[in-house]
Amino acid sequence: MRFLRRLPPGMRRIVLKRVDGEGLDRSLAKHGEIAYRHEGRLVHVDLRDRVGRQMVKHGFTEQPFIALVRRHFTDAQGCFLDIGANLGNYALTLAPYFAKTLAFEPNPPVFARLQRNVEANPKLRIEAFNIGLSSTSGTRAFFPNTQGNSGASGFETRREGIEPLKLETLTGDEFVENLEQRIAAIKIDVEGHEFEVIRGLSRTIARDEPVIFMEWLGETMEAKGGFETLHDLLPGYTFLAPAALSNDGRLKTAAPKHRLTELTPLVAPYRRKYNMIYCVPDKQVGKLALRR
């Protein structure tokens, strides 16, 4: 695995395509909980879970999207919120580029591993919280994925035969109101609960105008009003999508992840899913070197 993590993303993708993916996953799962080092971080994962296997294969996942944040949206004086942190993939990689990082993970067993990763890397200035952020404070039904993919758990993902957990939620506004640093960037990956998180952070967003980057599950979000609702929730923001620059100089948003190195305005017709979209204050967009 160490050799695999050292490969360039494109080559690693080729190697993984040529091996028996299911066989590799079964082999990895037998090892259970392990720790590995990558880019100076000590990372604890459970290889029985898909998120852990993806991380140990790649070092960190979602690297092209993280690279775009590092390139355009870091702030050494600001605070980064990682909402739906899971094991802390985004928190661990982006923490050095912010004054402070707050990582939120409501699922108790997943939070335990996140906390281990935070404690194993004290110089990164990360704090982890076993709580969900939403539009209201109280308790909500949370549906854990019991099929080996903790990343598919959430407040929206109801499943037959799964007993929901009653987990505590707070609004982001309530949580950060006494924080010294301004909120510079927010990552949200909460399996369709993104709008509720944004509603709970409305005062903070209006005050600090952070960059917000999040996964977009088209069918789920369309049922909640889609991009029209997102525009209503984030007035004064421009929405951008990762894109790849093709040989003829054109931009394509539908491209392998490792080729997504540019940002371009997000326009209709929209795709059913975006692994990441970036919501950027209009005043900041003019400073970006966007390709159109």
C-alpha positions in Angstrom: 0.0 0.0 0.0 2.9 2.4 0.7 4.2 1.9 -2.8 0.7 2.5 -4.2 0.3 5.8 -2.2 3.5 7.1 -3.7 2.4 6.7 -7.3 1.1 9.8 -9.1 -2.7 9.8 -9.1 -3.1 8.9 -12.8 -0.7 5.9 -12.4 -2.3 4.8 -9.2 -5.7 4.8 -10.9 -4.4 2.6 -13.7 -2.9 0.1 -11.2 -6.0 -0.1 -9.2 -8.1 -0.7 -12.3 -5.9 -3.6 -13.3 -6.0 -5.5 -10.0 -9.0 -7.4 -8.6 -10.7 -4.6 -6.8 -13.1 -6.8 -4.8 -10.3 -9.2 -4.0 -8.1 -6.3 -2.8 -10.9 -4.9 -0.6 -11.5 -8.4 0.9 -7.8 -8.8 1.7 -7.6 -5.3 3.2 -10.7 -5.8 5.3 -9.1 -8.8 7.1 -6.6 -6.4 8.7 -9.2 -4.4 10.6 -7.9 -1.3 12.3 -4.5 -0.1 11.3 -2.4 3.1 11.3 -0.3 4.4 8.5 1.8 7.5 7.8 1.2 9.8 4.8 2.5 13.3 4.2 3.8 13.5 7.8 0.4 12.6 9.3 -0.4 9.5 11.3 -3.7 8.2 10.1 -5.9 5.6 11.9 -8.4 3.7 9.7 -10.7 0.7 9.9 -10.1 -1.4 6.8 -13.5 -3.1 7.3 -15.0 0.2 6.2 -14.9 1.5 2.6 -13.8 5.0 3.8 -10.8 3.4 5.5 -9.8 1.3 2.5 -10.0 4.3 0.1 -7.8 6.3 2.4 -5.1 3.6 2.8 -5.0 3.1 -1.0 -4.7 6.8 -1.8 -3.1 8.3 1.3 -5.9 10.8 1.4 -9.0 10.8 -0.8 -10.5 13.6 -2.9 -7.1 14.9 -3.6 -7.9 17.0 -6.7 -10.7 18.8 -4.8 -8.4 19.4 -1.9 -5.7 20.7 -4.3 -8.2 23.3 -5.6 -8.8 24.5 -2.1 -5.1 24.8 -1.4 -4.6 26.7 -4.6 -7.4 29.2 -4.2 -9.1 29.3 -0.8 -6.6 29.0 2.1 -6.5 31.6 4.9 -3.7 31.4 7.6 -5.7 33.7 9.8 -9.1 32.0 9.4 -10.9 29.0 10.7 -11.9 25.9 8.6 -15.1 23.9 9.4 -15.1 20.3 8.3 -18.7 19.3 8.6 -19.3 15.5 8.1 -15.6 14.9 8.8 -15.7 11.1 9.0 -12.1 10.1 9.7 -10.9 13.6 9.0 -9.6 13.3 5.5 -10.2 17.0 4.7 -9.3 18.2 8.2 -6.0 16.4 8.2 -5.0 17.6 4.8 -6.1 21.3 5.0 -5.4 22.1 8.7 -1.9 23.4 8.0 -3.4 26.1 5.7 -5.7 27.6 8.4 -5.3 29.0 11.9 -7.7 26.5 13.3 -9.8 23.5 12.1 -13.1 22.3 13.7 -14.2 18.8 12.6 -17.8 17.7 13.2 -18.8 14.0 13.1 -22.1 12.9 14.7 -21.7 9.1 14.2 -20.2 7.8 17.6 -18.0 4.9 16.3 -16.7 7.0 13.4 -16.1 10.0 15.7 -13.9 7.7 17.9 -11.6 7.1 14.9 -11.7 10.8 14.0 -10.7 11.7 17.6 -7.7 9.2 17.4 -6.5 11.0 14.2 -6.8 14.4 15.8 -4.9 13.2 18.9 -2.2 11.6 16.8 -1.5 14.9 15.0 -1.5 17.6 17.7 0.5 20.1 15.7 -2.3 20.4 13.1 -4.6 22.5 15.5 -7.7 20.4 14.9 -10.5 20.1 17.3 -13.1 17.3 16.8 -16.7 17.4 18.0 -19.2 14.5 18.3 -22.2 16.5 17.1 -24.2 17.1 14.0 -24.7 20.6 12.6 -28.2 21.3 11.3 -30.9 24.0 11.0 -32.1 23.5 14.5 -30.6 22.5 17.9 -32.0 19.3 19.5 -32.0 15.7 18.5 -32.5 14.1 15.1 -32.8 10.6 13.8 -29.5 9.5 12.3 -29.3 6.4 10.0 -25.9 4.6 10.2 -24.8 2.6 7.2 -24.3 -1.0 8.5 -23.0 -2.4 5.2 -19.4 -1.3 5.5 -19.6 2.3 4.2 -19.8 4.8 7.0 -19.6 7.6 4.5 -23.2 6.8 3.4 -24.6 7.4 6.9 -26.7 10.5 7.6 -29.8 12.3 8.8 -31.5 11.9 5.4 -30.6 8.4 4.4 -33.5 6.3 5.8 -33.1 2.6 5.3 -35.6 -0.2 6.0 -34.6 -2.4 8.9 -32.1 0.0 10.3 -32.8 1.4 13.7 -32.0 5.1 13.7 -29.8 6.7 16.4 -31.0 9.8 18.2 -28.1 12.2 17.9 -27.6 15.7 19.2 -27.5 18.6 16.7 -26.7 22.3 17.0 -26.8 25.1 14.6 -23.5 26.2 13.3 -24.3 29.8 14.3 -24.8 28.7 17.9 -21.5 26.7 17.9 -19.2 29.3 16.5 -20.7 32.5 17.8 -17.8 33.0 20.4 -15.0 31.8 18.1 -12.1 34.3 17.8 -11.2 33.6 14.2 -13.5 34.4 11.3 -14.8 31.4 9.4 -12.8 31.3 6.2 -13.9 28.0 4.6 -16.5 25.4 5.2 -16.6 21.8 3.7 -20.0 20.0 3.9 -20.5 16.4 3.1 -23.6 15.2 5.0 -25.4 13.0 2.4 -28.3 15.4 1.4 -28.5 17.4 4.7 -26.4 20.3 3.2 -29.2 22.8 3.0 -30.1 22.3 6.7 -26.4 22.9 7.6 -26.3 26.1 5.6 -29.5 27.3 7.2 -28.0 26.8 10.6 -25.0 28.8 9.6 -26.9 31.7 7.9 -25.7 34.4 10.3 -22.1 33.2 10.2 -22.1 33.1 6.4 -23.6 36.6 6.1 -21.0 37.9 8.5 -17.8 36.1 7.4 -18.5 35.3 3.7 -16.6 32.0 3.8 -16.0 29.8 0.8 -18.2 26.7 1.0 -17.4 23.5 -0.8 -19.7 20.5 -0.7 -20.8 17.3 -2.4 -23.9 17.6 -4.5 -26.2 14.6 -4.9 -28.5 15.8 -7.7 -31.6 13.7 -7.1 -31.6 14.3 -3.3 -30.9 18.0 -3.7 -33.5 18.5 -6.5 -36.2 17.2 -4.2 -35.2 20.0 -1.8 -35.3 22.7 -4.5 -32.0 22.2 -6.2 -29.8 25.0 -7.3 -32.6 27.5 -7.0 -32.8 26.9 -3.3 -29.0 27.1 -3.0 -29.1 30.5 -4.7 -31.7 31.6 -2.2 -29.7 30.4 0.7 -26.4 32.0 -0.6 -27.2 35.3 -2.2 -24.1 37.1 -3.5 -22.3 33.8 -4.2 -21.1 32.2 -7.5 -21.1 28.5 -7.9 -18.1 26.8 -9.5 -17.3 23.3 -10.6 -14.0 21.4 -11.0 -13.1 20.9 -14.6 -10.4 19.3 -16.7 -8.6 21.0 -19.5 -8.8 18.9 -22.6 -6.2 18.7 -25.4 -8.3 21.2 -27.5 -8.3 23.7 -24.7 -12.0 23.2 -23.7 -13.1 22.6 -20.2 -15.0 19.4 -19.2 -16.6 18.9 -15.8 -17.3 15.2 -16.6 -13.7 13.9 -16.4 -11.7 11.5 -14.2 -11.1 13.0 -10.8 -7.3 13.2 -11.1 -7.6 15.5 -14.2 -9.9 18.0 -12.5 -7.4 20.9 -12.0 -9.4 23.9 -13.0 -12.5 25.8 -11.8 -15.3 27.0 -14.0 -18.7 28.6 -13.5 -21.4 26.0 -12.9 -24.1 26.3 -15.5 -27.2 24.4 -16.7 -27.8 21.7 -17.8 -26.6 20.4 -14.4 -25.2 16.9 -13.9 -26.9 14.4 -11.6 -24.0 14.4 -9.2 -21.0 16.6 -8.5 -18.3 15.2 -6.2 -17.6 18.8 -5.2 -19.0 22.2 -6.0 -17.5 25.4 -4.7 -19.7 28.3 -3.5 -17.6 31.5 -3.6 -18.5 35.1 -2.6 -18.9 37.2 -5.7 -16.3 39.7 -4.5 -13.8 36.8 -4.4 -14.6 35.3 -7.8 -12.9 38.2 -9.6 -9.6 37.3 -7.9 -9.6 33.7 -9.2 -8.0 32.7 -12.5 -11.0 31.0 -13.9 -11.2 29.2 -17.2 -14.5 29.5 -19.1 
